[in-house]
Amino acid sequence: MGIGCDTVLATILMAGTDTVGSRIRRLREARGLSQAALARKAGVTRLTVIRIEMDHQSPTLASLAGLARALGVKLRALIPDD
């Protein structure tokens, strides 16, 4: 079974999507952290990290600040430009 053109186009478009979750995931992976390790450092649950990275949950300001601190970046680095 092959991949349809719609699937390929959706994948290409999604790759360019920049969200809070995608930024957190890229930074976490670049630092070699697991979701569980990031969650511990940030003071949130692993489920929270998973849901934020998948854009299924918007982070609270407190969790966003904790994630930024744990990733060693300024809070602004996690917020995509419009």
N, CA, C and O atoms as a printed pandas DataFrame, in Angstrom:
     atom_number atom_name residue_name chain_id  residue_number  x_coord  y_coord  z_coord
0              1         N          MET        A               1    0.853   -1.176    0.000
1              2        CA          MET        A               1    0.000    0.000    0.000
2              3         C          MET        A               1    0.896    1.235    0.000
3              4         O          MET        A               1    1.757    1.363    0.870
4              5         N          GLY        A               2    0.715    2.130   -0.940
5              6        CA          GLY        A               2    1.537    3.324   -1.052
6              7         C          GLY        A               2    0.986    4.473   -0.236
7              8         O          GLY        A               2   -0.134    4.430    0.273
8              9         N          ILE        A               3    1.796    5.484   -0.129
9             10        CA          ILE        A               3    1.390    6.692    0.590
10            11         C          ILE        A               3    0.765    7.646   -0.411
11            12         O          ILE        A               3    1.363    7.925   -1.451
12            13         N          GLY        A               4   -0.417    8.147   -0.121
13            14        CA          GLY        A               4   -1.107    9.059   -1.023
14            15         C          GLY        A               4   -0.498   10.444   -1.024
15            16         O          GLY        A               4    0.204   10.830   -0.089
16            17         N          CYS        A               5   -0.775   11.189   -2.086
17            18        CA          CYS        A               5   -0.259   12.561   -2.215
18            19         C          CYS        A               5   -0.723   13.440   -1.067
19            20         O          CYS        A               5    0.033   14.287   -0.590
20            21         N          ASP        A               6   -1.963   13.247   -0.616
21            22        CA          ASP        A               6   -2.474   14.056    0.489
22            23         C          ASP        A               6   -1.657   13.824    1.751
23            24         O          ASP        A               6   -1.390   14.763    2.500
24            25         N          THR        A               7   -1.261   12.584    1.990
25            26        CA          THR        A               7   -0.464   12.254    3.167
26            27         C          THR        A               7    0.910   12.905    3.081
27            28         O          THR        A               7    1.409   13.447    4.068
28            29         N          VAL        A               8    1.516   12.852    1.909
29            30        CA          VAL        A               8    2.833   13.467    1.715
30            31         C          VAL        A               8    2.744   14.973    1.914
31            32         O          VAL        A               8    3.584   15.556    2.600
32            33         N          LEU        A               9    1.735   15.612    1.323
33            34        CA          LEU        A               9    1.564   17.054    1.465
34            35         C          LEU        A               9    1.331   17.426    2.922
35            36         O          LEU        A               9    1.909   18.397    3.410
36            37         N          ALA        A              10    0.505   16.681    3.612
37            38        CA          ALA        A              10    0.243   16.961    5.024
38            39         C          ALA        A              10    1.520   16.840    5.839
39            40         O          ALA        A              10    1.751   17.640    6.745
40            41         N          THR        A              11    2.352   15.852    5.529
41            42        CA          THR        A              11    3.615   15.669    6.241
42            43         C          THR        A              11    4.545   16.845    6.006
43            44         O          THR        A              11    5.184   17.326    6.942
44            45         N          ILE        A              12    4.631   17.312    4.771
45            46        CA          ILE        A              12    5.480   18.453    4.440
46            47         C          ILE        A              12    4.986   19.705    5.161
47            48         O          ILE        A              12    5.782   20.453    5.729
48            49         N          LEU        A              13    3.687   19.930    5.137
49            50        CA          LEU        A              13    3.133   21.115    5.789
50            51         C          LEU        A              13    3.332   21.057    7.300
51            52         O          LEU        A              13    3.635   22.073    7.926
52            53         N          MET        A              14    3.164   19.880    7.884
53            54        CA          MET        A              14    3.323   19.720    9.325
54            55         C          MET        A              14    4.772   19.942    9.738
55            56         O          MET        A              14    5.026   20.439   10.835
56            57         N          ALA        A              15    5.726   19.583    8.883
57            58        CA          ALA        A              15    7.139   19.733    9.205
58            59         C          ALA        A              15    7.490   21.198    9.412
59            60         O          ALA        A              15    8.394   21.516   10.185
60            61         N          GLY        A              16    6.783   22.093    8.727
61            62        CA          GLY        A              16    7.057   23.512    8.855
62            63         C          GLY        A              16    6.323   24.164   10.008
63            64         O          GLY        A              16    6.540   25.343   10.288
64            65         N          THR        A              17    5.463   23.425   10.677
65            66        CA          THR        A              17    4.678   23.965   11.776
66            67         C          THR        A              17    5.569   24.200   12.983
67            68         O          THR        A              17    6.296   23.305   13.414
68            69         N          ASP        A              18    5.508   25.404   13.522
69            70        CA          ASP        A              18    6.299   25.737   14.700
70            71         C          ASP        A              18    5.337   26.071   15.825
71            72         O          ASP        A              18    4.647   27.090   15.791
72            73         N          THR        A              19    5.302   25.207   16.810
73            74        CA          THR        A              19    4.419   25.392   17.950
74            75         C          THR        A              19    5.244   25.350   19.230
75            76         O          THR        A              19    6.421   24.991   19.211
76            77         N          VAL        A              20    4.624   25.714   20.326
77            78        CA          VAL        A              20    5.292   25.609   21.627
78            79         C          VAL        A              20    5.747   24.169   21.834
79            80         O          VAL        A              20    6.879   23.918   22.249
80            81         N          GLY        A              21    4.854   23.227   21.541
81            82        CA          GLY        A              21    5.183   21.818   21.736
82            83         C          GLY        A              21    6.349   21.353   20.885
83            84         O          GLY        A              21    7.221   20.627   21.364
84            85         N          SER        A              22    6.371   21.769   19.617
85            86        CA          SER        A              22    7.460   21.343   18.744
86            87         C          SER        A              22    8.780   21.963   19.177
87            88         O          SER        A              22    9.825   21.321   19.073
88            89         N          ARG        A              23    8.750   23.191   19.657
89            90        CA          ARG        A              23    9.980   23.819   20.148
90            91         C          ARG        A              23   10.505   23.099   21.384
91            92         O          ARG        A              23   11.706   22.854   21.505
92            93         N          ILE        A              24    9.609   22.764   22.294
93            94        CA          ILE        A              24   10.019   22.049   23.504
94            95         C          ILE        A              24   10.613   20.700   23.127
95            96         O          ILE        A              24   11.660   20.316   23.649
96            97         N          ARG        A              25    9.954   19.975   22.225
97            98        CA          ARG        A              25   10.453   18.664   21.801
98            99         C          ARG        A              25   11.849   18.773   21.172
99           100         O          ARG        A              25   12.747   17.999   21.503
100          101         N          ARG        A              26   12.022   19.743   20.261
101          102        CA          ARG        A              26   13.341   19.898   19.609
102          103         C          ARG        A              26   14.425   20.238   20.621
103          104         O          ARG        A              26   15.520   19.678   20.564
104          105         N          LEU        A              27   14.137   21.145   21.541
105          106        CA          LEU        A              27   15.122   21.507   22.560
106          107         C          LEU        A              27   15.432   20.325   23.480
107          108         O          LEU        A              27   16.589   20.089   23.825
108          109         N          ARG        A              28   14.405   19.594   23.869
109          110        CA          ARG        A              28   14.592   18.431   24.740
110          111         C          ARG        A              28   15.483   17.400   24.066
111          112         O          ARG        A              28   16.429   16.892   24.668
112          113         N          GLU        A              29   15.170   17.097   22.803
113          114        CA          GLU        A              29   15.953   16.106   22.064
114          115         C          GLU        A              29   17.383   16.588   21.841
115          116         O          GLU        A              29   18.321   15.794   21.920
116          117         N          ALA        A              30   17.561   17.875   21.562
117          118        CA          ALA        A              30   18.906   18.425   21.345
118          119         C          ALA        A              30   19.757   18.319   22.608
119          120         O          ALA        A              30   20.984   18.246   22.532
120          121         N          ARG        A              31   19.106   18.311   23.762
121          122        CA          ARG        A              31   19.827   18.212   25.026
122          123         C          ARG        A              31   19.934   16.773   25.516
123          124         O          ARG        A              31   20.492   16.513   26.582
124          125         N          GLY        A              32   19.397   15.843   24.737
125          126        CA          GLY        A              32   19.485   14.427   25.093
126          127         C          GLY        A              32   18.656   14.043   26.297
127          128         O          GLY        A              32   18.991   13.098   27.011
128          129         N          LEU        A              33   17.580   14.767   26.527
129          130        CA          LEU        A              33   16.712   14.476   27.669
130          131         C          LEU        A              33   15.522   13.622   27.243
131          132         O          LEU        A              33   14.969   13.811   26.160
132          133         N          SER        A              34   15.142   12.702   28.084
133          134        CA          SER        A              34   13.893   11.969   27.864
134          135         C          SER        A              34   12.753   12.858   28.345
135          136         O          SER        A              34   12.977   13.860   29.024
136          137         N          GLN        A              35   11.546   12.486   27.991
137          138        CA          GLN        A              35   10.388   13.241   28.471
138          139         C          GLN        A              35   10.308   13.172   29.987
139          140         O          GLN        A              35    9.965   14.154   30.644
140          141         N          ALA        A              36   10.625   12.016   30.535
141          142        CA          ALA        A              36   10.574   11.847   31.993
142          143         C          ALA        A              36   11.624   12.721   32.676
143          144         O          ALA        A              36   11.338   13.336   33.703
144          145         N          ALA        A              37   12.836   12.782   32.118
145          146        CA          ALA        A              37   13.897   13.596   32.717
146          147         C          ALA        A              37   13.532   15.083   32.657
147          148         O          ALA        A              37   13.738   15.815   33.625
148          149         N          LEU        A              38   12.994   15.520   31.527
149          150        CA          LEU        A              38   12.575   16.915   31.413
150          151         C          LEU        A              38   11.470   17.215   32.421
151          152         O          LEU        A              38   11.492   18.253   33.083
152          153         N          ALA        A              39   10.522   16.321   32.535
153          154        CA          ALA        A              39    9.414   16.520   33.477
154          155         C          ALA        A              39    9.934   16.671   34.904
155          156         O          ALA        A              39    9.491   17.558   35.634
156          157         N          ARG        A              40   10.868   15.814   35.305
157          158        CA          ARG        A              40   11.437   15.899   36.661
158          159         C          ARG        A              40   12.123   17.249   36.876
159          160         O          ARG        A              40   11.914   17.903   37.898
160          161         N          LYS        A              41   12.938   17.657   35.911
161          162        CA          LYS        A              41   13.671   18.925   36.026
162          163         C          LYS        A              41   12.735   20.125   36.046
163          164         O          LYS        A              41   13.019   21.131   36.695
164          165         N          ALA        A              42   11.615   20.014   35.330
165          166        CA          ALA        A              42   10.682   21.137   35.213
166          167         C          ALA        A              42    9.626   21.153   36.307
167          168         O          ALA        A              42    8.918   22.146   36.474
168          169         N          GLY        A              43    9.517   20.066   37.050
169          170        CA          GLY        A              43    8.508   20.001   38.107
170          171         C          GLY        A              43    7.098   19.775   37.594
171          172         O          GLY        A              43    6.125   20.228   38.198
172          173         N          VAL        A              44    6.993   19.062   36.460
173          174        CA          VAL        A              44    5.683   18.698   35.910
174          175         C          VAL        A              44    5.657   17.193   35.703
175          176         O          VAL        A              44    6.674   16.520   35.871
176          177         N          THR        A              45    4.508   16.670   35.341
177          178        CA          THR        A              45    4.418   15.233   35.095
178          179         C          THR        A              45    4.877   14.903   33.675
179          180         O          THR        A              45    4.879   15.762   32.793
180          181         N          ARG        A              46    5.261   13.653   33.475
181          182        CA          ARG        A              46    5.640   13.197   32.138
182          183         C          ARG        A              46    4.449   13.332   31.189
183          184         O          ARG        A              46    4.620   13.700   30.027
184          185         N          LEU        A              47    3.259   13.039   31.676
185          186        CA          LEU        A              47    2.064   13.164   30.841
186          187         C          LEU        A              47    1.881   14.607   30.371
187          188         O          LEU        A              47    1.469   14.846   29.236
188          189         N          THR        A              48    2.185   15.553   31.234
189          190        CA          THR        A              48    2.090   16.963   30.842
190          191         C          THR        A              48    3.054   17.262   29.697
191          192         O          THR        A              48    2.678   17.912   28.721
192          193         N          VAL        A              49    4.292   16.790   29.813
193          194        CA          VAL        A              49    5.273   17.003   28.740
194          195         C          VAL        A              49    4.781   16.368   27.446
195          196         O          VAL        A              49    4.843   16.992   26.387
196          197         N          ILE        A              50    4.299   15.148   27.521
197          198        CA          ILE        A              50    3.798   14.446   26.329
198          199         C          ILE        A              50    2.674   15.243   25.682
199          200         O          ILE        A              50    2.691   15.476   24.473
200          201         N          ARG        A              51    1.708   15.658   26.473
201          202        CA          ARG        A              51    0.540   16.364   25.930
202          203         C          ARG        A              51    0.929   17.727   25.349
203          204         O          ARG        A              51    0.376   18.139   24.329
204          205         N          ILE        A              52    1.869   18.427   25.982
205          206        CA          ILE        A              52    2.317   19.718   25.445
206          207         C          ILE        A              52    3.071   19.505   24.138
207          208         O          ILE        A              52    2.837   20.221   23.164
208          209         N          GLU        A              53    3.980   18.521   24.108
209          210        CA          GLU        A              53    4.750   18.258   22.885
210          211         C          GLU        A              53    3.852   17.862   21.721
211          212         O          GLU        A              53    4.164   18.162   20.569
212          213         N          MET        A              54    2.749   17.197   22.008
213          214        CA          MET        A              54    1.821   16.774   20.956
214          215         C          MET        A              54    0.792   17.856   20.643
215          216         O          MET        A              54   -0.093   17.652   19.811
216          217         N          ASP        A              55    0.905   18.995   21.303
217          218        CA          ASP        A              55   -0.043   20.101   21.144
218          219         C          ASP        A              55   -1.473   19.699   21.504
219          220         O          ASP        A              55   -2.440   20.189   20.921
220          221         N          HIS        A              56   -1.584   18.801   22.473
221          222        CA          HIS        A              56   -2.897   18.398   22.974
222          223         C          HIS        A              56   -3.263   19.166   24.238
223          224         O          HIS        A              56   -4.388   19.074   24.729
224          225         N          GLN        A              57   -2.299   19.929   24.761
225          226        CA          GLN        A              57   -2.520   20.698   25.978
226          227         C          GLN        A              57   -1.688   21.969   25.885
227          228         O          GLN        A              57   -0.519   21.931   25.501
228          229         N          SER        A              58   -2.290   23.077   26.234
229          230        CA          SER        A              58   -1.540   24.328   26.321
230          231         C          SER        A              58   -0.885   24.392   27.693
231          232         O          SER        A              58   -1.532   24.106   28.700
232          233         N          PRO        A              59    0.375   24.758   27.744
233          234        CA          PRO        A              59    1.045   24.821   29.050
234          235         C          PRO        A              59    0.567   26.018   29.853
235          236         O          PRO        A              59    0.241   27.067   29.297
236          237         N          THR        A              60    0.528   25.849   31.157
237          238        CA          THR        A              60    0.273   26.989   32.032
238          239         C          THR        A              60    1.543   27.830   32.054
239          240         O          THR        A              60    2.607   27.365   31.648
240          241         N          LEU        A              61    1.433   29.044   32.519
241          242        CA          LEU        A              61    2.607   29.900   32.617
242          243         C          LEU        A              61    3.643   29.270   33.552
243          244         O          LEU        A              61    4.843   29.324   33.283
244          245         N          ALA        A              62    3.174   28.676   34.642
245          246        CA          ALA        A              62    4.087   28.042   35.601
246          247         C          ALA        A              62    4.824   26.862   34.962
247          248         O          ALA        A              62    6.034   26.720   35.138
248          249         N          SER        A              63    4.098   26.012   34.220
249          250        CA          SER        A              63    4.762   24.866   33.597
250          251         C          SER        A              63    5.690   25.320   32.482
251          252         O          SER        A              63    6.757   24.737   32.290
252          253         N          LEU        A              64    5.299   26.350   31.745
253          254        CA          LEU        A              64    6.144   26.880   30.675
254          255         C          LEU        A              64    7.444   27.443   31.260
255          256         O          LEU        A              64    8.523   27.231   30.707
256          257         N          ALA        A              65    7.331   28.156   32.372
257          258        CA          ALA        A              65    8.520   28.710   33.031
258          259         C          ALA        A              65    9.427   27.582   33.530
259          260         O          ALA        A              65   10.649   27.665   33.407
260          261         N          GLY        A              66    8.833   26.537   34.087
261          262        CA          GLY        A              66    9.615   25.395   34.559
262          263         C          GLY        A              66   10.314   24.672   33.421
263          264         O          GLY        A              66   11.464   24.255   33.556
264          265         N          LEU        A              67    9.616   24.523   32.292
265          266        CA          LEU        A              67   10.204   23.858   31.128
266          267         C          LEU        A              67   11.349   24.694   30.560
267          268         O          LEU        A              67   12.394   24.151   30.201
268          269         N          ALA        A              68   11.162   25.996   30.479
269          270        CA          ALA        A              68   12.223   26.874   29.975
270          271         C          ALA        A              68   13.452   26.777   30.872
271          272         O          ALA        A              68   14.575   26.665   30.381
272          273         N          ARG        A              69   13.240   26.818   32.183
273          274        CA          ARG        A              69   14.351   26.713   33.133
274          275         C          ARG        A              69   15.064   25.381   32.972
275          276         O          ARG        A              69   16.293   25.329   32.944
276          277         N          ALA        A              70   14.295   24.303   32.867
277          278        CA          ALA        A              70   14.871   22.964   32.737
278          279         C          ALA        A              70   15.639   22.799   31.426
279          280         O          ALA        A              70   16.607   22.041   31.360
280          281         N          LEU        A              71   15.206   23.507   30.393
281          282        CA          LEU        A              71   15.875   23.427   29.092
282          283         C          LEU        A              71   17.007   24.444   28.958
283          284         O          LEU        A              71   17.755   24.420   27.981
284          285         N          GLY        A              72   17.131   25.333   29.935
285          286        CA          GLY        A              72   18.197   26.316   29.921
286          287         C          GLY        A              72   18.004   27.417   28.891
287          288         O          GLY        A              72   18.969   27.923   28.319
288          289         N          VAL        A              73   16.740   27.787   28.659
289          290        CA          VAL        A              73   16.442   28.854   27.702
290          291         C          VAL        A              73   15.537   29.887   28.364
291          292         O          VAL        A              73   14.923   29.630   29.400
292          293         N          LYS        A              74   15.471   31.055   27.745
293          294        CA          LYS        A              74   14.535   32.076   28.208
294          295         C          LYS        A              74   13.134   31.669   27.787
295          296         O          LYS        A              74   12.954   30.985   26.779
296          297         N          LEU        A              75   12.165   32.081   28.545
297          298        CA          LEU        A              75   10.767   31.768   28.267
298          299         C          LEU        A              75   10.397   32.126   26.833
299          300         O          LEU        A              75    9.666   31.380   26.181
300          301         N          ARG        A              76   10.886   33.245   26.339
301          302        CA          ARG        A              76   10.571   33.710   24.984
302          303         C          ARG        A              76   10.993   32.706   23.921
303          304         O          ARG        A              76   10.386   32.653   22.851
304          305         N          ALA        A              77   12.018   31.913   24.193
305          306        CA          ALA        A              77   12.504   30.939   23.210
306          307         C          ALA        A              77   11.486   29.838   22.931
307          308         O          ALA        A              77   11.581   29.158   21.910
308          309         N          LEU        A              78   10.523   29.656   23.813
309          310        CA          LEU        A              78    9.525   28.606   23.635
310          311         C          LEU        A              78    8.290   29.083   22.895
311          312         O          LEU        A              78    7.454   28.272   22.495
312          313         N          ILE        A              79    8.164   30.395   22.709
313          314        CA          ILE        A              79    6.973   30.961   22.078
314          315         C          ILE        A              79    7.246   31.248   20.609
315          316         O          ILE        A              79    8.103   32.074   20.294
316          317         N          PRO        A              80    6.534   30.583   19.703
317          318        CA          PRO        A              80    6.761   30.825   18.262
318          319         C          PRO        A              80    6.337   32.237   17.861
319          320         O          PRO        A              80    5.415   32.812   18.438
320          321         N          ASP        A              81    7.023   32.776   16.870
321          322        CA          ASP        A              81    6.648   34.059   16.292
322          323         C          ASP        A              81    5.465   33.837   15.364
323          324         O          ASP        A              81    5.346   32.780   14.744
324          325         N          ASP        A              82    4.599   34.820   15.270
325          326        CA          ASP        A              82    3.450   34.702   14.361
326          327         C          ASP        A              82    3.829   35.034   12.954
327          328         O          ASP        A              82    2.984   34.986   12.060
